[in-house]
Amino acid sequence: CAILLTRQDVPSLSPPPHEGHPAEKGAYVLRPSESPKAVIVATGSEVGLAVEAQAALASQGIEVNVVSMPSWFLFEQQSDAYRASVFPKGLPCVSVEAAATLGWQKYAQAHVGIDHFGASAPAERLFEEFGFTVENVVAKVTSLL
């Protein structure tokens, strides 16, 4: 068990009703859509950005699922059927992760991430500078469609 905290002001996002907590499976569809054309997968403080991008895409008539993926390890232990329900075959996927894009290639074809260390500035400025914006996530998703 772990308690993970962030310094950013992030929204509280409740998972859909589920027996147990869906995070126990490593990843779950946090915000499903009726007819998804793509998936946005994120973890931690970036999940809120993924949900905002989902809303922006919906306003353009593009439905996507938002997946919260706190543990690759636990997700890989799930059945093939469960993994396919989270990442349906044929749907393109964009990962959103501030730590790094390394490893996300297994799940996503495009990435919003940072692959270097050492930038220092207020979080809002860094997020904008490195593309952690609704507009950039939307652009990544639409580039795959």
Salt bridges, closest charged atoms under 4 A:
GLU76 OE1 - LYS106 NZ 3.36
ASP80 OD1 - ARG83 NH2 2.55
